[in-house]
Amino acid sequence: MKITAVEAYLLSFPLPESDRTAYKRDAMLVRIGSDQGLFGYAPAPADAKAKQAIDHLIAPFLIGRTLGDPDALRILFQQGPGGDAEISRCYGAVEIAIYDLAGRAANLPVSELIGGRVRDRIRLYGSAGVRATPQDCAAEAARVHALGFRAYKILAGRGPELDLEAVKRTRAANGPDLDLMVDAESWWTLGEPNYPAETVERLARAMAEFNIRWLEEPLPHDDHEAYTALHALDVAPLASGRHEPNELRFLDLIESRAVDYVQMNLIEQGGYATARRLFPDIARAGLRFAFHNRGTDLDAIVAAHLGICWPESVVRWLEYPFPAVGEMLKTPLAIERGELHVPRGPGLGVEIDESVIWKYPRAATAKLT
């Protein structure tokens, strides 16, 4: 079977008017065709630079090649046009479409091509991604909880006291059975009023009283020493990783025991190959892994196929954004009580609704009309 086409489509999906901070969610859909009439699909980084890399470097390399061993293809690419680290990471996303195509051709699920599943389900946590007021945050968590999800992530950044109030109200409104995560990335990305270390420690201690599952990126991602110091205080479980630029930095985060949960955005940080190299180190260190996902339902099922190849003691969580962008799939994902059931059909086990390609082309403006 030979690869005959590699196409990348930039898309913009409108979000409901109830979303307070965004009007659209950008995405990229990659489609790889073969001479047997089969297609493989994958999400990719949703930006023009990634599309340019796919169109001008990755597609010319892949078209005309025999689809045999995806690992061998990747090594050939990295020895050629993929010598640049950023281009290589982008190839990691496209490679997922190669696995989807290979699975469809062999009538095997992707999970069986990348290690073999040891379970059929993976836990999800709802992630609204809006800087809501404490009252709205509690209400939103209650809506997610009512859908059967057993975990919810608060996006902090409205100020120390309001952030703490959001945790307090959300816990009070949802009881002890809902796992709460706090995404504190904005504490260090908003520029001039970054929270000082003393404030971060105080908030970590205060939030820990409400039994949070983890505090995500409360410090600059590249300051592993600061994470190690905060972690040594044993105040609250810490999570980080989705901004790490390469595997060496991931390994430093793991080996320094700077966090309890290592995070990775599979689509943006190297795909299956990078994650498969990191998971054994995470397991040996006694840490846990959590997929970061700010994309679509397709992103979720892509990550899930890898996650179920590892026991829950290693790969525990998969982020599921709210509102979810589910129109890319013809059939909704099978989610029950906050767990995603991973299909056993060939490839990724889902069918793509290609109408989204012309229905939701990339919007140049912030607001869709």
N, C-alpha and C positions, 0 to 999 in steps of 0.2 A: 504494500500500500504506500503510495506516494502522496506527499503534501502538495496540493495544487493552489491553495489560496490562504492568505493570512490577512484578515481585515480587522480594523479597529474602529469602533464607533463611539464618539463622545455624545453623551446623553445628559438631559436635565429633567428630573422628575419633579413635578409640582408637589408641594407639601400643603396640608390643610391650612386654612386660614387661622385655625386655633393655635398653630405653632407661632410662638412669640418672637423668634429671633431669626428665622430663615424662611424663604419662600420656595426654595428648590433644593434638591439634593442631586449633585452631579455624580455621574458614573461613567464607566467605560466598559463596553462589551467587546470582547475579542472572539472572532469566529475563525476557525481553521477548517478548511475543506480538504477532501481527499479525492483521489481518482476512483474510489469506490462509491462515491455519492454520500459518504458519511461526513458529519460535522462534529467538531468539538468546540466547547465554549468555555469562557472564563471571564471574570472581572479583571480589570487592570487599574492602575493609578489613574484617577479621573482628571488628567491635565493634558494640555496640548504638547508638552515636552515629551511625555510618555508616548503619546500617539505618534509623534515624529520619529521617535526611536523605533517603534514597531514598524511604521511604514517604510523607513529608509534603511534600517539596519537588520532588524529581526526578520521581517517578511522576506527580503531578498535572500537571506541565509537559509531559511527553512524551505522555501518553495522549490520543489523538485527533488527534495530529499526523501529517502525511504524512511517511513516511520517504523523503527524497530525498538531500540532501547533509548528511552528518553534521557537517561543519564549520559549515554555516549554522545547524544546530540548536544546536550548542555556543555559537556567538556570541550567538544569541537568549537562551539560558539564562544566559549570563554577564552579559547586559545586564539580566536580570530577577532571579530568585531566586538565581542563581549569582554574584552580586557579592561574596559572602564567599569568601575564598581557600580555606578548608577545604572548603566545600561544592563549590566548583569542582573541587578535586582529587578529591572523591568522584565527581563527575559523570564525570571522566576514566575511572574504572573502569567505570561503567555504559555509557559510550560504546563500550567494547569489545564489549558485547553488541549494540549498535546495528550495529557493523561486522559482527559475526557474522551478524546477521539480514539485513543488506544483501547480504552475500556469498552467503548461501543463496538469496536472491531472484534475484540476478543470475547464479547458478551460477559464481561466481568465488571463489578463496581470498582471505582477508583481506589477505594479503601483496600482492595485485595492486591492492587498494583504497587502500593506504597507501604506495605508492611503487613497487612492482614488485620481485619478488625477483631477486637477482643470483647466488644460490646456493641450494642445497636443504638444507644441513646447518649446524648450529651446534655448537660445542664445549660440552660440559658439564663442570662440576667437581663432584665429590661433596662434600657438606657435611653432616657428621654432626650438628653442633649440640649436642654434649654436652661437658661439661668432664671428659673422661676422664683417667685417669692416663696418664703417658707410655707405659706398657706397653700399656694398652688402646687408646690412640690409634694406636699403631703397628699393632696387630692389626686395628683397624677400617679403617685405611687399606689394609691388605693385602687385606681382604675386598672393599673397593670396587675396588681395583686388579684383583682377580681377576675381577670382573664386566666388565672391559674399560675401565673409566674410566681416563683418563690424567692426572687431576688430582684433588687432594683438599685440603680446607681444614680446618685444625686450629682449634678454638675454644680460645683461650688464657684464662688467668685463674686459674690455680692457684698463682701465685707466680712471680717471675722465673726462678728456677733450674729449677722443674718445667716451665715453659713452654719454656725452652730445651732441656731434656731431652726433651720431647715431640717437638720438631723433630728433634733428633739421632737419636732412636730410630726415628722414622717414616722418615727418610731411609735409615738403615742397613737397615731391614727391607724397603724397597721399591726400593732402587737408584736410579740417576740418571734413570730414564725417567719417573718419576712427578713431575709438577709439584706443588709444595707451596705452598699459601697459608696465611697465619696471620691469623685474625680476632682482633684485639686490642682490640675495642670495650670489653670489660670492664675494661681497664686504666684507663679514665676514667669508667666508669659505676658502679663499685662504691662510690663515695663515699670514705670516709676512707682506706683505704690506696691512693689513686691513685699510680701510678708517677710519680716525678719525671722531669723531662726528661732528666737524666743517665742514669737507668736505661733509659728508652726508647731513647736513642741507643746505649747499651751493648748492649742486647738486639738492636736492629736490626743492629748490626755483627756480633754473634755469630751471629744467625740467617742473615745473608747468606752466611756461610761454607758453609751447607748448601744454597745455590742455591735460595732460595725465590722463587716467582714474584712474590709481593707480600706486603707487610705492611699489613693492613687496619685502618684507624682506630686507630692507636696513640695518638692525641692527641684531645682534645675536638673534635668535628666543627666547631664554630663558630670555632675558632682557626686561621684560614687562614694567618696569619703564622707560627705555629709549624710548620705543615706545610711552608710555603715554606722555612723555615730548615732543617728536617730534610731536605727534598728536595735542598737545595743541597749538602748534605754528600755526596750520591751514595752513600749507604750501602746502601740496599736499595730496590727499587721500592715505591711507596706507592699505596694505594687508599683512596678515601673518596667520600662523596656521598649515601649512603642515608639520611642524617638531614637533608639540606639542606631548608629549609622552603619555598623558592620558587626561581623561575628566576634571579632576580638573584644569589642566593647560589651557585647552580650556576655561573653565568657568572664570578663572582669566583674560584671554585675553579679553573675552566678557564683564565682569563686570567692568573692569578697563577702558573700552572705549579706548583701546590702538590702535585700527584699525577701518577702515571703512568697510573693507571686511574681513570676516573670511574665511580661506581656509582650505580644508581638502582633502586628498587623500583617497577616500572611501575604496580602496582595502587594503591600508597599515595601516589605522588608526581606524579600528574597524567595518567597514561595515555599513549596514543599521541601526542596533540597536543604535550605537553610534551617528550617524548623526541625527536620529529621536529624540534622547534625547536632542541634542544641538539646533536644529532648533527653538523650542519655546523660548529658552533663547535669541537667536540671534534676533528673531522677537520682543520680549519685549524690548530689548535694542535699537531697532531702527537701527540695523546694517543690512548688507547684507552678503550673503554667496556666495562663488564661488568655484566650484569643481576644484580641481587640478588633472590633468590627464597626466601622461607621458607614457601611455601604448598604447593600441590598440583600434580599433573600438569597440571591446567587452567591454572594460573599459568604453567607452563613453556611450554606450546604457545602461549599468548597472547604471551609475550615473544619466542618464536622467530620468529613471523610477522613481527615488526618487525625483529629482528636480521638475518634473511637478506636484507633489502632493502639492506643495507650490506655492503661487503667485510669480510673478516676483519681487515684492517689497521685498521679502525675499531671494529667490534663483534666482540670476540673470544670472550667467555665468557658462559655462562649457568649460574647456580647451580642445582644439583639436590639437594634435601635428602634425607638418609637418616635414618630410614626414610622412603621416599616415600609420600605419600598418593595412591594411584592408583585408588581405588574410584569416583571421580567420573566416570571415563571407562569406556565399555563395552568398549573395546579398548585394550590397553596401548600406550604410545607406542613408536615405532620407534626404538630406541636401539642403535647399533652402535659398538663400540670408543669409547665415551664421546662419541659424536656423535648428536645428535637429528636425525632425518630429518623434515622438515616436510611434512605431507601437502598434496596439491594439490586436495583435494576442496573443495566450496563452504564458505564461511565459514571457521571455524577448522579444518575438516576432521576434526573428532572428534565423536562422539556422546556425549551426556551420559546417565549412568544416573540418572534422576530418583528412583530408589528411595532414594538417599542422603538425600533431603529428610525422609522419615519414619523412615528407618533410623538416622540420626545427628543428631537434633535437638541444639541447643546444650545442653551440660551446664553446670550452674551451679557444680559443684564442680570442684576441681582434678583429682580422680581419678575416672575412669569405672568403673562397676561392671557 
